[in-house]
Amino acid sequence: MKKKLSSKTILSSFVFLTLIVLFISAVTANAATLDETVEMIQKKFETIKDIKGSFSQTSYIKDLEETQEFSGTFFLIKPSHMMWEYNKPRDEKVVINDTETWIYKKSQNQVIKTTFSKESYSQVPIAILQSFENIRDDFDITMPEESALQLIPKQKLGFIKTLVLETKTDGFPIKMFTIIDTYGNIIMIEIKQIKTNSGLDASIFIFKVPQGAEVFDMSR
C-alpha cells in the first residue's frame, strides 16, 4: 500500500534517518561480545535446513519522499531455494530456484523471469536470510549496542551500503534487519512466526507459469 507523506511525516522520516545514522555510528561493544553474537548466529544457521514464517516490510524511498508498507509469508530451503508472497493489495509472488527468479504479478497476470545472484539482494531484500551462515565471509561486522550488529559488505552487494541486524538469543537469532542502500533508501523487515526444519517440500519452489500469463524473460 503506497502512502503520500505529509510534510510532518517527511520530517519524521528524516529524523528517523538521522537516528539510524547515529545508531550505526555508536561506540562498539567489546570484541568478546561481538564474537559471541556472531558465533551464535552462525551456529544456529548451521543447524537450519529450512525456514518458514511471516514478514512485514517498511520501505522509505528517499527520492520519492514516500513510505511503502507490505506484509506476507516466506519459505526457504538452504542454500538456494526461496519463495515469498505479498498480501493484498500488492498481491505478488516471488520464487527463487537456484539462479532463477520468477516474479508473478497476479493482478496483471504477468511473469518476469530474471537471474538471481548476491547482487540482487538490494532488489529482493528478504532473500538475504540465505547469507547469514557465514556472515564473516561477506561482511565487516561491528556491534553498536547490545542485540544489534552493523554489517558492511566486504565486496559489492547490489546497492547495499549497510545492514543492521536486531538479534535475539532465544529461538530464531534474527528478529529484524534494516538495509540502507547507496541512494539513502531504508528497508526494514521484521520476521515473525518463524518455524525451522519443518521438512518443506522442494517442489513448492518449482514455478509453473499460470495459464494465459504474459512472460517477460529478462535473464537472457
Secondary structure, DSSP 4 states (H G I P E B T S, - for coil): -EEEPPHHHHHHHHHHHHHHHHHHTSPP--HHHHHHHHHHHHHHHHT-SEEEEEEEEEEEETTTTEEEEEEEEEEEETTTEEEEEEPTTT-EEEEEETTEEEEEEGGGTEEEEEE--GGGTTTSGGGGGGG-TTHHHHEEEEEEETTEEEEEESS--TTEEEEEEEE-SSSSSEEEEEEEETTS-EEEEEEEEEEESS---GGGG---PPTT-EEEE---
